[in-house]
Amino acid sequence: MALLRVIPRKATPSVFMQQVARLHNIERDKIGNREVVGWGINGMYSYVDHIAFPMPAIRFKENSPEIMALKEREKGDWKKLSVEDKKALYRASFCQTYSEMRAPDGRWKSITGWVLFGISCSFWIYIWEKLFVYPPMPDTITNIEKRQAQLKRMIDIRVDPIDGLSSKWDYENNRWKK
């Protein structure tokens, strides 16, 4: 059994790594002056407020002189920061709090409106078809005398005698069984 000898190659960046680096630079150009702070949802530089992904890849606001001054003050004692400063630091990183993300919005109203609109359109289409598309109902359905005559004929020809209509008719006494 012969031993294979591994020949070391020169370390050259692959085409894939070059494409990744190019995409990385394109994405960095899109985010402007924002700070990259994490991986995010899929590794791309994007900001999304979502409960399932609490840490976006970039900060919400771009770095401005006011935010940079707050970040310098943040490195010191937090007791010296006011509540407004802490809120400003939070809002520089995030757009919404968890309670704001979980708060109900008005989407259910528009969904309900569209559902009711669809139901009303269906109703009016049904009325239009009933008036202009379908032929009128036959007399055997609308006229009571004809319905009774049809029932008498079904009894006379003994329709479904085992457990149907004719099984409930008493032919000797000409009345319904009790």
Beta strands, then each sheet from edge to edge (+ up, - down):
strand 1: 169-170
strand 2: 175-176
sheet 1: 1+ 2-
end
